[in-house]
Amino acid sequence: MDAAAAGSETGTTLSRAADTTLTEQLSSRFAERIRQRLIAPGTRLPSVRDCARRHRVSPYTVVAAYDQLLALGLVDARKQRGFYVRELADDAPASRSAGRPDAAGPRHPLPISATSLIRGMFQPPGARPMPALGTLPAEWLDPPLLAGALRKVSSGAQLGPLSLQYGDPAGELRLRRALALKLADFGVSAAPEQIVTAVGATHALDIVTRTLLRAGDSVLVDEPGWSVEYARLAALGLRVLPVPRGEDGPDLAAMERLIAAQKPHARPRVYVTVSVLHNPTGASLSLQSAHRVLKLAQAHDLHIVEDDTYAHLAPAHLPRLSALDALERTIYISGFSKILVPNWRVGFLAAPPALIDRFVDSKLLSTLTTPGLTEQALAHCLEQGLLRRHTERVMAKLEAARSRTVKLAESHGCRFAAPPRGLFGWVDVGVDTERLALDLLDDWFIAPGALFHATPRPTTLMRINFATSQDARFWRALERARDALGARGAGKAAASR
């Protein structure tokens, strides 16, 4: 593909016909990404030569643009090392805590952090789908379904009680009853009194960890795992103990060693895991592994926090630890933003009766109560089978998207490090995906694999969303960027010999 064609494909080529100079355009582009925190503090900007090649401008233009960023206080120049994004005063706590298991911070800065990954998901309506997104495409969702449910529950005399006073601290009883029936589909037996609603599954996780743990405590977490969970736990001052996660479940021998290595007073009391459609690999816990995990938890007096965020995108028969354990030492967490709409923030936890009052107290301290109107509307969707039918439609679309995306990835020289399942794929592209993320950032937002490790390290893996990675232009851009990175690496290796 020639330069003109490549530029027209991405639609982000600098314009010599614009009212501003090439230097100003390039400086503005980097400044916008730095201010949006899409490029994390501490990240090294591309070398002058690489940036000039990518944007088809002279090295002089790149140097002038970097000098403008320097004047704006957005970057630092380090002699013979290049330009680095500054750690601004209001960014310092977040940048120090994101993705690290202890107070030392990450061993090397990532071009995309856990928080910038989330910020990248806040796209305006009509924006091009991005491979790093954690949500379904907008066109797959059903706003009329939700609008109808809201009209139903807010009509007549119902609106006043739902809007003019605080609701039940544990959540709307109608929803908790509907959730108890829904959980039975997964084999999880929970009375409505064992359920507490939350503002999304992440809030439910926060309620649990703030209740059961204190700063300095240790917590076991799957690795690779959800980057936001690492950052959230670190922000609470908790010590993350990463447990290697395989196709069938966690490495229990490694978990035993981690527990034994801690002093008796500092041994972990909580294990946070995803049994079904693990993020990022898409793997699910085998029945044999589930039984072994529960035995280990009993032997070491661990609470298991089971994050089942992707429950609606998985077969109901897959093993859940909470079903096998009957919520004795397990705490089940899920939500609905992955299947309904991202901004419909309704999540919940189901737990042993002895913990419920403590969880409600923690909820009261963080949000008082949760919005009764949306909870009643969700209950209506569950009761009338509306959510079930919507889920069936989404599952059919996801299966087709997964098939198409797998073919695209493999045809462009990528391979899957885990069997493609669920919403996410764990893809090996053959080059360092941190560097690839920075090279693609002008046009495509990807999730480098280093984000999914408690201590970030270079890796050739990345996570993709099957539903938002069907654009052949992305895979062509990735292949070009990968080949360019490989060529630069080969050139540097030859020069050093």
N, C-alpha and C positions, 0 to 999 in steps of 0.2 A: 504494500500500500504506500503511495507517495505521500509527501508531507501535507499537501492540500487536502487529500482524502482523509488523512488521519485527523486533521484539524476540524473538518466538517463533521466527522463522526462524533468527536467529543463535544464540540460546540463551545470549547473554552479557550481557544487559541487567542493570544493577545492580538489586538487589532491595531495596525498602523494607521487606519483611517479614523480612529477614535479621537475625541476631543482632548484626551490626556495622552501623555507620552508613554512609551513602553515601560520606562522605568517606574512611572507612577502607577500604571496598571499592575505591574508585577508586585510592587511594594504593597499596594492596596489588597491584592489577593492574599498575600501572606499575613498582612495585618488583620484582615477579617478572620482568618482561620485561627490566629493566635488569640484574638479577643474572644472568639466563640469557644475557646479552649478545645478546639478540634486538633490542635497541635499542642502537646503537653509541655509544661515547663521543663527545661533541661534538654529538650530535643535538639540535636544538631541539624541545622538546615542543610539542604543538599549543597555539595561543593559548587563553586562558581562554574566550573566546567560542565558538571552534570545538569545544573539548572539552566545554563545557556542552551545546552543541547535539547533539553526537554521542551523549552518554551520557544526555541528557534530564534534566539536573540544573541547578541554579542556578549562576551564576558564582561565588557565595560558596563552594559545595561544591568547585568545582575549585581555587579559590585555597587553601582549607584543605588539600586533598589535596596540592597542590604544596608547600605549607609543610611538610607531614609528610615529603615526599621530601627537602626541603632539610634538615630536622632529622636525617634518616637519613644525610646525606652523599652522597646519590645524585645530586643535581642542584645546579647553581649558578644563582643568580638574577642576571641582568644587567639593569641599570637600563634601562628603556624598550626592552628587547630580548626579554625573556622568560626562560624556564627552559631550561637546557641540561644534558644528561646529563654527569656528571663523568667525567673520564678518571682512573679509580682507579689507584693505584700499580701494582698487578699487571696492569693492562690496558695500560699505556702502550706496551710494545714492540709488542704485537700490533696495537693501534689505530694506531700510527704507521706500521706497515709494510703493513697490508692495503690492497691495491689501488693501490699507488703505484709509479712507476718510479724514484724517486730518494729521497734522504734527507729531502726537504722534506715528505713526506706528502701526503695527498689535499688538493686545493684546497678542498674543502668536505666536511663529514662526511656520511656516508650513514646513513639510519635502519637499514639492514641491511648488514652488512659481509660479506666473504668467509667469515670464521669464523662469524658468526652465521647465515649461510646454511646452513653445514654443521650447526651446532647445531640449527637448525630441522628438520633431517632426522631427528634422533634422537627420533622419536616413540614413545610407548608403544604396545604392541599394542592394536589396535582404535581408534586415534585416527583422526579424519577425514582423508582424503587432502588434501594441500595442493598448490596449483598450482606452488609453487617446488621441490617435491621433485625429486631427481635420480635416483630409483630407481623400480622398478616397484611396483605395489600388491601387498601381501602375499598377497592371494587369487590372484594370477596365478602365484605361485611354487609349487614342488613339493618341500616338505620331505621327503615319503616317498622321493623319488628320492635325495636326499642321504643320508637315514638308511640306505637300503639299500646305497648305495655304501660308506658308512663301516663298516657291518657286514661287508661283503664283504672289505674290506682289513684289518680289525682282528681277524678271526677266527683262531683257532689260534695258530700260532707266529709270525705276522707282526707281532703287536702289539708284542712286545719290541723288535725291531730298530728299529721306527718311533718308539717312545716313549722308550726308555731310553738313547739316545745321539744325538748330533748327526748330522744327515744330510749328504748331499753339499753342499758349499758352493755349488755352482752350482744346486742343486735336484735333486729326485728324477729319476733318469735315465729311469724309466718315463714320467713326465709329459713330460719334454723330448722324448722320442721321439714321444709322442702329439701334442705341440704342433707338432713339425716336420711331421707329416702334416696337421694342421689348417691350418697356414700355407700349405701347397701349394694348398688350396682358394682362397686369395686370390692365388695366383700368386707368393707369396713363398717363395723357395728358401732354406732354412736347415737345416743339420745340427744334431742335438741338441747338439753341442759349441759351437754358436753361440748357445745359448739360456741365459739365467740367469733363474731364478724370483725373485719378489719378493712382498712382503706387499701385494698390490694394484698397480694400474697407477700410482697416485700415488707409491708407493715406488719403482717402476721408474724413473719420471721423476726422482726425487730421486737415485737411484744415478747416473744418467747425468750430471745437471748437477753433482753434487758431484765427479764424476770429471774432467769435461772443463773445468770453469770454476772460477774463483776470485773472491772478493769484488772488486767493481770492474769485472769483465768485462761486456761488453755481450752481450745475447742478443735475437735477433729473435723476435717472437711475433705471431700473428694478432690483429687487433682488428676487430670485437669478438671476444672469446675467453673462455676459462674463467676466471672470477674467482679461483678458488682457485690457479690457476697463476700469475697475476700476484702474488698475495700470497706464494706459496711462493718465487718467484724473488726478490722484494724482500727477504724474510726472510733469504735467503742473501747479501744485499749486492750483487746483480747489477743492472745497468742494463737496464731493459726498453725495447726499441725496437719500438714497435707498428707492424705492417704492415697497412694496410687490407685487409680480406678481403671479396671480392665473391662473386657467385653461383658463378663458375667457379673461383675460387682467389684467391691474393694479388695485390695490385697490385705487379707486378714493377718498374715504373718507380719507384714510391715506395720499394721495397726497395733499389733501386740508389742512390737519393738518400740514404737512411739510412746505407748502408754508406760511401758517399763522404764523407759529412759527418763521419765519425769520423776521428780521427788514426790514422795507420797502426798504431801499437802498440795502439790501443784498438778496432780494428775487430772486429765480432762474428765468432765462430767457430761459433756454433750457431743454428739456426733451428728453433723448436718449432712444429709445425703439426698440424692435424687434417685429413686428406685426405677422410675419409668421414663423413658426418653430423656436420658441424661443429657444435660447441656454442658459441653458442646458435642459429644460424640454420638448421641442418639441411641446409645446402648440402654438395655433394661436388665434389671437384676434377675438372675436365675433363681428358681425356687430353692435349689440347694444352697446357693450363696446367702439367700435371705435367712434360712434357718441358722446358718453359721454366724451371720451377723448378730442375730438375736441372742444366740448363746454367748457370744463374746460380750455383748452389752450387759447381759445378766451377770456374767462373771466379774465385770469391772464396774458395775453399778452406773451404767451410762444411760442417759436419756437419748433417744434417737429422734431427731427432727427430720421428718420425711417431707421433702418439698415435692409436691405432685402438681406443679404449675401446668404441665402439659397433659394433664389427665384426659382432657377432652379430645386430644389428638391421637390417643393411643387406644388399643383394644382394652376393653374393661377387664378381661381375664388375666392380664399380666399381674404377677405377684406384687402385692404391696405389703411392706413390713407392718403397717398398722392393721392390716387385715389378719395377718398371722399372729400378731401379738395381742390383738383385741384391745389396743390402746392402753396397755398396762404401763409400758415404759416408752412407748412411741407417742409422738405428737404429729398429727397429720396436718399439712398446710396446702392450700390450693387457692385459686382465684379464677377470674373470668375474663380478664383483659386480653388473654391470648386467643380467645374464641369469640368474644362479643365485639367490643371496641376497646382500644387502649385506654381511653379516658374514662371508661366506666369502672371506676376503682372500687371493686367489691372483691374482697378476699375473706378467708376465714381460717380458723384452726379448730381441730377437734382433738381433745386431750383427755387424760385421766381426770375423773371428777375432783380429785384432791387438789389439782392445779388450777381449776377454772377460776376460782375467786381471785387468785393471785394474778392471773392473766387479765381478768377484767379490771383489776386495780391499775395494772400497767397501761391498759388501753385508756382508762379514764385520765391518766396523767399525760397521755400523748395527744389524744384527740377528743376527749370527753366521750362522745358517742360517734356513731357513724350515720351517714345520711339515710333516714328511713324511707324516703321516696324512692331512691334507686334500689334499695334492698327489697321493698315491696314489689317494684317492677320486675326485678330479677326472679322473685318468688313466683310471680305470675307466669314468666317465661318457662320456669321449671315445671310448674303445675300443669300447664296446658300443652306440654310437649313441644313448645316453640323452639327451645334451645336444642332439644334432641334433633329436630328436623334440620335446623340451621347447621348443626355439627355434621350431620350426614352430607350436606351439600359441600361444606368446607373440606371434609375428608376426601371427597371425590376430586375436588380441584387440587388438593395438596398432592395426592397420588400422581396425578398427571404432571404437575409442576416438578415433582421430584424426579420422575422419569426423564423429563426433558432436560433438567439441569444436570443430571448425572451424565447424560450423553454429551452435553456441551462441555462439561468439565473434562471428561476423558478424551474428547476429540481435540482438546487444546493442551494435552500433555499432562494433565493432573490425575492424581489417583486418590481414592478414598481410604483414609487410615482406619475407618470403621465402616461397617455395612450401612448404607444410606437408609435411615429410618426417621420418621417424625418430621419435625420442622427444620432441624439443623443438620448440616453435613460437616464432617471433620476432614478437611481436604489437605493433601500434601501437594504443594506447588513446586517444590524442588529448590526454592531460594528462601532466604531470610524474609519472613513475611512482615517484620517490622519495617525493614527498608522498602519492601514492596508497598506497604500501606502509605508511606510518605510519598513515594513516586506516583501513586495513583490518586492521592488525596484531592487533586484539582477536579477530578471527574468522578471518582468512585470511592465510596467509603467502605472499607473492609475491616474485619476484626482479626488482627494478627494473633497467632496462637499463644504468644507470650502473655497476653492478657489473661489467659485461662490457667495460669500457674501462680501459685502463692508467691513464689519468688520468680519474677519474670526472667526469662532466659531466651536466647535466640532459638528459633525453631522455624522449620519450613512448613508448619501447619497453619491453617486459618479456619475459622468457622464461617460458614455461609448459611443463609436462610434460603431454603429451596424455593420458597414462594416468591422471593424477590431477586433471584439470581438467574432468571430465564432470558435475560437480554443478551443476545449473542455479541453485542458491542462490548459488554463488560469482559467477556472471555477473550475476545481479540485484544483488548487493551491490556489485560493481565498477561497474555502470552508475549506481547511486545515488551512490556515492562520487565517481565521475568527474563527474557532473552537478553535485554540490555543489561540487567543486573549481572547475569551470568557472564556476559562478555567483559564487563568492567572488572569483575572478580578475577577472571582469567588473565586480563591484562595486568592487573596489579601483582598477581602471583608470578607472572613471567618477568615483570620488572624487578621483583625482589630476588630473583635467582641470579 
